[in-house]
């Protein structure tokens, strides 16, 4: 589509104004006046300014998202005036008259000068620009045509644009088509020396050696660069480089986070890091990579399969005290990291901009909340039976036994106490106490404290029965009575039950094992009658007293009956009258509610341990910490996967109204996002909910997963993605600069078997990738943000690549892979690659904060990109760089040079992978030969320092 001349002219005028104001302060006022007149005259032309047809996704949707959809979008709770502007039918029913802007309420409101009717409201702080108003007017004039959001549309393989002489690949043709439409062209290709440096940093995060550069420069074969790419992709350092990129997404860290004092380490976080590096090196298809990270435990793998470590994607995040926050973090890393959607925004209300209702959020909540980490994590691989491992096993068995023995005994004591406190909890329910937030952490339980989890267990347990139950039927019948008639009607109900039981003398003998209980439990009726209840509080007390008596009776009976087995004691027949209380079906009905598994007073070991008194729990936690520390520090501790285990049967899950777990809405099932599902929503199977989620994410019909991933890869090659908001492909995100190219890459990615390495080859063999990073003033005026890729962006090395490169050129880099992390703080000069460094959520290393490292507390699809004085000061004053400069100057390859000229050349070869030109050589020789500065370092070390601190070293052209 050719650009409209008037539109192009006005655009150039505005750009000229911007340049004039920036570069010539003396003319600023004059330019502003002239430009204001030009803008006013252009706007008065009306529709002539935007003669091209409006693109809804590129031009209108961003305006509506930024200014309107907060109050007139998907969120029903916040919607004003029952008006939706994100849906065409709704908008045209209330606010838009297609083809008639002057009759459309939308246009009237945005042009209004009345503060009570103007939109956006003045108090919102938002205001439309004249250009945006003109776009909206033209859009309405053209019929206000909507379009489906591009990210939710199916991926279609686009036709390749016409060929261009400069094009070598389909990628080139798509980019050149855009450039030509703007009167732009690609920047000439870089030299072979620059190309191998760019490719080597991109793929392995290290500089090329001088020998590698020379081999490539001297290779005249047409596939010389392909051979370079293949060599780099085969390097074990490839997984380290791209693994670090993925760890940003996975919010990887080696500590739990959130500690006010001190911090807690993960013993096995490194196994996830090693899994990522190993998997990327193996070029595991991305769809398999996703499935393993979400559901490796549900793939039928062997118990110690290394792929189980992939579950660290879900478990290595911040360990919140509130379990709801932990699940929210998991939803966020899955949705933003893999789908490019901000699903977590729907935790408290429907998403304000995207078609993600709160019910979808809680469907994902139900998917993930049914899983938890096992107490003992699975070992990765088969450990070698070394003396250290054998000692670890013995120590682990001792510490685990100490923990289990104490927990088992104290849990039994606590369960016994709960059986004596049934009345305490029933009284609270009788008072109408609201539902408790079980996410809160309680630290000070005493024996007589009310435990919220037990209270909620009783609330839920009682709901399992109705008014016909022989034990709790009386509770439900009496609960239904009105307060003013309770005293009279309760006794009538109890008497009716007594009458329905019939004559007690006709009941079967209680000691008979075949005896049956009457219709209503007579001990319950008698206990309540004796209270002469005036309210449900009396009924609750009666139940409590009864169950306490039943429990004490049973303990006494157990003591008596076990004595019958003492050698020489009298043998009493099982149906003897002396066993009447043991065999009584009436008593058995009551004991069932105290001792049957799943009752509120008979919880499992893990649940019981949470309810222990403070002093006991502290002691038990101390024993658990001994096990944790053994995993962490024992030389024989084998690597373990931070795995998950999903419950086959779970409680119902609900929508939390406004995010509050004590304000439950409708029940939800575990299923995928409705906006990404076709046909009827399919419920994820119990026990394999995460596997259902993973398969939905990598389903070929899912329009987001491949787009998000190829955009992430493109961004890590070019510095910016085709979609500039890599973790938000929704309404508030930016549309792709090259939508056809994005879908082309997504399509060919699937055709190539979801292979990341093949995607690298496609991108790097394009002329677009191999073009220069040279500035072009004319192109900059037309495309200031380089969104059409008329040049390669110049990129500064990220922290890890910068540090690793300094170690590499100084000859110190240790190529050892895998294993436990090293600590920057205790050993900053450790020569291992930075990907193996300890990542602390609680204490951020000064290097990380200075050089824009990823925030380990959240999914980071795009690191910050700053240029601040601290970065230069670090380069000039850091002990780390000065020490590397000393090592570089003393390196045998450099120090063994036969002349100063050769020594300078070798320094340049190691640092910049090139020879110095004549001017650089002359300056360097003059510096080292005539330097009279008083310094503890020699001039060769200072020269090496200059080279390491130079922009050429820390930037990639």
ChimeraX attribute file (.defattr): number of C-alpha atoms within 10 A of each C-alpha:
attribute: neighborCount
match mode: 1-to-1
recipient: residues
	/A:1	7
	/A:2	8
	/A:3	14
	/A:4	13
	/A:5	11
	/A:6	14
	/A:7	16
	/A:8	13
	/A:9	12
	/A:10	16
	/A:11	16
	/A:12	14
	/A:13	16
	/A:14	16
	/A:15	17
	/A:16	15
	/A:17	20
	/A:18	16
	/A:19	13
	/A:20	17
	/A:21	17
	/A:22	11
	/A:23	11
	/A:24	10
	/A:25	11
	/A:26	10
	/A:27	13
	/A:28	17
	/A:29	11
	/A:30	14
	/A:31	18
	/A:32	15
	/A:33	10
	/A:34	13
	/A:35	18
	/A:36	14
	/A:37	12
	/A:38	15
	/A:39	16
	/A:40	11
	/A:41	11
	/A:42	17
	/A:43	17
	/A:44	12
	/A:45	10
	/A:46	14
	/A:47	16
	/A:48	14
	/A:49	21
	/A:50	19
	/A:51	14
	/A:52	14
	/A:53	9
	/A:54	18
	/A:55	14
	/A:56	19
	/A:57	19
	/A:58	15
	/A:59	15
	/A:60	18
	/A:61	22
	/A:62	18
	/A:63	20
	/A:64	19
	/A:65	21
	/A:66	15
	/A:67	18
	/A:68	20
	/A:69	26
	/A:70	17
	/A:71	21
	/A:72	24
	/A:73	25
	/A:74	23
	/A:75	23
	/A:76	17
	/A:77	11
	/A:78	16
	/A:79	16
	/A:80	14
	/A:81	9
	/A:82	12
	/A:83	19
	/A:84	24
	/A:85	22
	/A:86	21
	/A:87	15
	/A:88	14
	/A:89	12
	/A:90	14
	/A:91	18
	/A:92	18
	/A:93	11
	/A:94	16
	/A:95	18
	/A:96	24
	/A:97	20
	/A:98	16
	/A:99	17
	/A:100	17
	/A:101	21
	/A:102	14
	/A:103	13
	/A:104	19
	/A:105	16
	/A:106	22
	/A:107	22
	/A:108	17
	/A:109	17
	/A:110	17
	/A:111	14
	/A:112	12
	/A:113	11
	/A:114	11
	/A:115	11
	/A:116	10
	/A:117	14
	/A:118	17
	/A:119	22
	/A:120	17
	/A:121	17
	/A:122	13
	/A:123	7
	/A:124	9
	/A:125	8
	/A:126	13
	/A:127	16
	/A:128	15
	/A:129	10
	/A:130	12
	/A:131	14
	/A:132	14
	/A:133	17
	/A:134	19
	/A:135	21
	/A:136	23
	/A:137	21
	/A:138	24
	/A:139	25
	/A:140	22
	/A:141	18
	/A:142	15
	/A:143	14
	/A:144	23
	/A:145	15
	/A:146	16
	/A:147	13
	/A:148	10
	/A:149	16
	/A:150	19
	/A:151	22
	/A:152	15
	/A:153	14
	/A:154	14
	/A:155	21
	/A:156	12
	/A:157	15
	/A:158	15
	/A:159	11
	/A:160	16
	/A:161	16
	/A:162	11
	/A:163	15
	/A:164	13
	/A:165	6
	/A:166	14
	/A:167	18
	/A:168	14
	/A:169	17
	/A:170	20
	/A:171	24
	/A:172	23
	/A:173	23
	/A:174	23
	/A:175	23
	/A:176	25
	/A:177	19
	/A:178	20
	/A:179	19
	/A:180	14
	/A:181	12
	/A:182	17
	/A:183	10
	/A:184	19
	/A:185	19
	/A:186	23
	/A:187	20
	/A:188	16
	/A:189	18
	/A:190	19
	/A:191	13
	/A:192	17
	/A:193	18
	/A:194	19
	/A:195	22
	/A:196	24
	/A:197	23
	/A:198	24
	/A:199	23
	/A:200	22
	/A:201	21
	/A:202	23
	/A:203	23
	/A:204	21
	/A:205	27
	/A:206	27
	/A:207	27
	/A:208	24
	/A:209	20
	/A:210	18
	/A:211	12
	/A:212	17
	/A:213	22
	/A:214	14
	/A:215	13
	/A:216	18
	/A:217	16
	/A:218	11
	/A:219	13
	/A:220	10
	/A:221	10
	/A:222	8
	/A:223	10
	/A:224	15
	/A:225	20
	/A:226	14
	/A:227	14
	/A:228	18
	/A:229	20
	/A:230	14
	/A:231	12
	/A:232	18
	/A:233	23
	/A:234	17
	/A:235	14
	/A:236	17
	/A:237	20
	/A:238	25
	/A:239	26
	/A:240	27
	/A:241	23
	/A:242	21
	/A:243	22
	/A:244	22
	/A:245	20
	/A:246	23
	/A:247	22
	/A:248	22
	/A:249	24
	/A:250	29
	/A:251	24
	/A:252	30
	/A:253	26
	/A:254	24
	/A:255	24
	/A:256	20
	/A:257	21
	/A:258	16
	/A:259	13
	/A:260	7
	/A:261	7
	/A:262	10
	/A:263	15
	/A:264	17
	/A:265	19
	/A:266	17
	/A:267	20
	/A:268	23
	/A:269	28
	/A:270	27
	/A:271	25
	/A:272	28
	/A:273	31
	/A:274	23
	/A:275	23
	/A:276	26
	/A:277	26
	/A:278	21
	/A:279	20
	/A:280	25
	/A:281	21
	/A:282	14
	/A:283	18
	/A:284	17
	/A:285	17
	/A:286	21
	/A:287	20
	/A:288	15
	/A:289	20
	/A:290	22
	/A:291	24
	/A:292	22
	/A:293	27
	/A:294	27
	/A:295	26
	/A:296	25
	/A:297	25
	/A:298	19
	/A:299	13
	/A:300	8
	/A:301	12
	/A:302	11
	/A:303	12
	/A:304	16
	/A:305	17
	/A:306	24
	/A:307	26
	/A:308	31
	/A:309	32
	/A:310	28
	/A:311	24
	/A:312	26
	/A:313	27
	/A:314	23
	/A:315	25
	/A:316	25
	/A:317	26
	/A:318	22
	/A:319	18
	/A:320	14
	/A:321	12
	/A:322	13
	/A:323	15
	/A:324	18
	/A:325	14
	/A:326	19
	/A:327	21
	/A:328	21
	/A:329	23
	/A:330	25
	/A:331	23
	/A:332	21
	/A:333	28
	/A:334	28
	/A:335	22
	/A:336	23
	/A:337	26
	/A:338	23
	/A:339	26
	/A:340	26
	/A:341	25
	/A:342	23
	/A:343	28
	/A:344	23
	/A:345	19
	/A:346	22
	/A:347	23
	/A:348	16
	/A:349	23
	/A:350	24
	/A:351	23
	/A:352	24
	/A:353	23
	/A:354	24
	/A:355	22
	/A:356	24
	/A:357	23
	/A:358	23
	/A:359	25
	/A:360	25
	/A:361	29
	/A:362	27
	/A:363	23
	/A:364	26
	/A:365	24
	/A:366	26
	/A:367	29
	/A:368	23
	/A:369	23
	/A:370	22
	/A:371	19
	/A:372	13
	/A:373	12
	/A:374	12
	/A:375	8
	/A:376	12
	/A:377	17
	/A:378	20
	/A:379	20
	/A:380	19
	/A:381	17
	/A:382	11
	/A:383	12
	/A:384	11
	/A:385	11
	/A:386	10
	/A:387	11
	/A:388	13
	/A:389	17
	/A:390	14
	/A:391	16
	/A:392	19
	/A:393	17
	/A:394	11
	/A:395	16
	/A:396	18
	/A:397	13
	/A:398	13
	/A:399	17
	/A:400	16
	/A:401	13
	/A:402	14
	/A:403	19
	/A:404	16
	/A:405	11
	/A:406	15
	/A:407	21
	/A:408	15
	/A:409	10
	/A:410	20
	/A:411	24
	/A:412	17
	/A:413	12
	/A:414	19
	/A:415	21
	/A:416	19
	/A:417	16
	/A:418	23
	/A:419	22
	/A:420	20
	/A:421	20
	/A:422	25
	/A:423	23
	/A:424	19
	/A:425	23
	/A:426	24
	/A:427	20
	/A:428	16
	/A:429	19
	/A:430	17
	/A:431	13
	/A:432	9
	/A:433	10
	/A:434	11
	/A:435	15
	/A:436	15
	/A:437	15
	/A:438	17
	/A:439	15
	/A:440	12
	/A:441	11
	/A:442	12
	/A:443	14
	/A:444	11
	/A:445	17
	/A:446	14
	/A:447	14
	/A:448	11
	/A:449	10
	/A:450	16
	/A:451	20
	/A:452	18
	/A:453	17
	/A:454	21
	/A:455	21
	/A:456	19
	/A:457	17
	/A:458	18
	/A:459	17
	/A:460	13
	/A:461	14
	/A:462	17
	/A:463	10
	/A:464	9
	/A:465	15
	/A:466	15
	/A:467	15
	/A:468	13
	/A:469	15
	/A:470	21
	/A:471	23
	/A:472	21
	/A:473	19
	/A:474	23
	/A:475	22
	/A:476	17
	/A:477	15
	/A:478	21
	/A:479	17
	/A:480	12
	/A:481	16
	/A:482	12
	/A:483	12
	/A:484	10
	/A:485	11
	/A:486	18
	/A:487	17
	/A:488	13
	/A:489	15
	/A:490	26
	/A:491	18
	/A:492	12
	/A:493	15
	/A:494	21
	/A:495	15
	/A:496	11
	/A:497	19
	/A:498	19
	/A:499	11
	/A:500	12
	/A:501	16
	/A:502	12
	/A:503	10
	/A:504	10
	/A:505	7
	/A:506	7
	/A:507	13
	/A:508	16
	/A:509	17
	/A:510	22
	/A:511	19
	/A:512	17
	/A:513	16
	/A:514	12
	/A:515	15
	/A:516	14
	/A:517	18
	/A:518	18
	/A:519	15
	/A:520	22
	/A:521	23
	/A:522	20
	/A:523	16
	/A:524	23
	/A:525	21
	/A:526	15
	/A:527	17
	/A:528	24
	/A:529	17
	/A:530	9
	/A:531	12
	/A:532	15
	/A:533	20
	/A:534	16
	/A:535	20
	/A:536	23
	/A:537	17
	/A:538	18
	/A:539	27
	/A:540	24
	/A:541	23
	/A:542	26
	/A:543	25
	/A:544	22
	/A:545	18
	/A:546	20
	/A:547	22
	/A:548	21
	/A:549	14
	/A:550	20
	/A:551	19
	/A:552	14
	/A:553	15
	/A:554	16
	/A:555	12
	/A:556	11
	/A:557	15
	/A:558	12
	/A:559	11
	/A:560	11
	/A:561	14
	/A:562	9
	/A:563	12
	/A:564	13
	/A:565	12
	/A:566	10
	/A:567	8
	/A:568	7
	/A:569	9
	/A:570	10
	/A:571	10
	/A:572	13
	/A:573	9
	/A:574	14
	/A:575	16
	/A:576	12
	/A:577	15
	/A:578	13
	/A:579	18
	/A:580	17
	/A:581	16
	/A:582	21
	/A:583	21
	/A:584	20
	/A:585	23
	/A:586	22
	/A:587	20
	/A:588	15
	/A:589	14
	/A:590	20
	/A:591	15
	/A:592	11
	/A:593	19
	/A:594	24
	/A:595	17
	/A:596	12
	/A:597	12
	/A:598	13
	/A:599	18
	/A:600	25
	/A:601	24
	/A:602	21
	/A:603	19
	/A:604	14
	/A:605	14
	/A:606	12
	/A:607	13
	/A:608	19
	/A:609	20
	/A:610	17
	/A:611	23
	/A:612	24
	/A:613	18
	/A:614	16
	/A:615	13
	/A:616	18
	/A:617	19
	/A:618	13
	/A:619	14
	/A:620	20
	/A:621	14
	/A:622	13
	/A:623	19
	/A:624	17
	/A:625	13
	/A:626	17
	/A:627	19
	/A:628	16
	/A:629	14
	/A:630	19
	/A:631	20
	/A:632	17
	/A:633	10
	/A:634	14
	/A:635	13
	/A:636	19
	/A:637	21
	/A:638	19
	/A:639	24
	/A:640	23
	/A:641	27
	/A:642	28
	/A:643	29
	/A:644	26
	/A:645	16
	/A:646	22
	/A:647	15
	/A:648	12
	/A:649	9
	/A:650	13
	/A:651	8
	/A:652	10
	/A:653	20
	/A:654	19
	/A:655	25
	/A:656	21
	/A:657	16
	/A:658	16
	/A:659	16
	/A:660	14
	/A:661	17
	/A:662	14
	/A:663	15
	/A:664	15
	/A:665	15
	/A:666	11
	/A:667	14
	/A:668	18
	/A:669	21
	/A:670	28
	/A:671	26
	/A:672	23
	/A:673	21
	/A:674	16
	/A:675	13
	/A:676	18
	/A:677	15
	/A:678	10
	/A:679	6
	/A:680	7
	/A:681	14
	/A:682	15
	/A:683	15
	/A:684	20
	/A:685	16
	/A:686	16
	/A:687	18
	/A:688	21
	/A:689	27
	/A:690	29
	/A:691	22
	/A:692	23
	/A:693	25
	/A:694	23
	/A:695	19
	/A:696	21
	/A:697	25
	/A:698	21
	/A:699	14
	/A:700	16
	/A:701	15
	/A:702	21
	/A:703	23
	/A:704	25
	/A:705	24
	/A:706	28
	/A:707	27
	/A:708	28
	/A:709	21
	/A:710	24
	/A:711	25
	/A:712	28
	/A:713	19
	/A:714	21
	/A:715	18
	/A:716	16
	/A:717	22
	/A:718	20
	/A:719	17
	/A:720	19
	/A:721	23
	/A:722	25
	/A:723	24
	/A:724	20
	/A:725	21
	/A:726	25
	/A:727	25
	/A:728	23
	/A:729	26
	/A:730	22
	/A:731	23
	/A:732	19
	/A:733	18
	/A:734	18
	/A:735	23
	/A:736	21
	/A:737	19
	/A:738	19
	/A:739	17
	/A:740	20
	/A:741	22
	/A:742	25
	/A:743	21
	/A:744	22
	/A:745	25
	/A:746	25
	/A:747	20
	/A:748	17
	/A:749	22
	/A:750	16
	/A:751	10
	/A:752	13
	/A:753	13
	/A:754	22
	/A:755	18
	/A:756	20
	/A:757	22
	/A:758	17
	/A:759	19
	/A:760	19
	/A:761	14
	/A:762	17
	/A:763	21
	/A:764	22
	/A:765	18
	/A:766	17
	/A:767	22
	/A:768	27
	/A:769	23
	/A:770	24
	/A:771	21
	/A:772	22
	/A:773	18
	/A:774	16
	/A:775	14
	/A:776	11
	/A:777	10
	/A:778	10
	/A:779	21
	/A:780	15
	/A:781	17
	/A:782	17
	/A:783	17
	/A:784	12
	/A:785	10
	/A:786	16
	/A:787	18
	/A:788	23
	/A:789	24
	/A:790	26
	/A:791	25
	/A:792	23
	/A:793	20
	/A:794	15
	/A:795	16
	/A:796	20
	/A:797	20
	/A:798	17
	/A:799	18
	/A:800	21
	/A:801	22
	/A:802	22
	/A:803	23
	/A:804	22
	/A:805	25
	/A:806	28
	/A:807	25
	/A:808	23
	/A:809	25
	/A:810	24
	/A:811	18
	/A:812	19
	/A:813	17
	/A:814	13
	/A:815	12
	/A:816	10
	/A:817	16
	/A:818	16
	/A:819	13
	/A:820	19
	/A:821	17
	/A:822	19
	/A:823	16
	/A:824	17
	/A:825	13
	/A:826	8
	/A:827	10
	/A:828	12
	/A:829	17
	/A:830	16
	/A:831	19
	/A:832	18
	/A:833	25
	/A:834	20
	/A:835	24
	/A:836	21
	/A:837	21
	/A:838	20
	/A:839	22
	/A:840	21
	/A:841	24
	/A:842	19
	/A:843	13
	/A:844	14
	/A:845	16
	/A:846	10
	/A:847	16
	/A:848	15
	/A:849	13
	/A:850	17
	/A:851	23
	/A:852	15
	/A:853	20
	/A:854	22
	/A:855	20
	/A:856	25
	/A:857	21
	/A:858	19
	/A:859	25
	/A:860	24
	/A:861	25
	/A:862	22
	/A:863	14
	/A:864	12
	/A:865	13
	/A:866	11
	/A:867	12
	/A:868	10
	/A:869	9
	/A:870	13
	/A:871	13
	/A:872	15
	/A:873	11
	/A:874	16
	/A:875	18
	/A:876	16
	/A:877	12
	/A:878	11
	/A:879	13
	/A:880	15
	/A:881	22
	/A:882	21
	/A:883	16
	/A:884	24
	/A:885	26
	/A:886	19
	/A:887	19
	/A:888	28
	/A:889	25
	/A:890	17
	/A:891	16
	/A:892	11
	/A:893	14
	/A:894	22
	/A:895	18
	/A:896	12
	/A:897	14
	/A:898	9
	/A:899	10
	/A:900	17
	/A:901	14
	/A:902	15
	/A:903	19
	/A:904	25
	/A:905	21
	/A:906	23
	/A:907	26
	/A:908	21
	/A:909	20
	/A:910	24
	/A:911	24
	/A:912	24
	/A:913	25
	/A:914	19
	/A:915	16
	/A:916	18
	/A:917	10
	/A:918	9
	/A:919	8
	/A:920	14
	/A:921	18
	/A:922	13
	/A:923	10
	/A:924	19
	/A:925	17
	/A:926	11
	/A:927	15
	/A:928	17
	/A:929	11
	/A:930	9
	/A:931	11
	/A:932	9
	/A:933	9
	/A:934	7
	/A:935	8
	/A:936	6
	/A:937	11
	/A:938	14
	/A:939	19
	/A:940	25
	/A:941	20
	/A:942	18
	/A:943	20
	/A:944	25
	/A:945	22
	/A:946	17
	/A:947	19
	/A:948	26
	/A:949	21
	/A:950	16
	/A:951	13
	/A:952	13
	/A:953	19
	/A:954	22
	/A:955	14
	/A:956	19
	/A:957	18
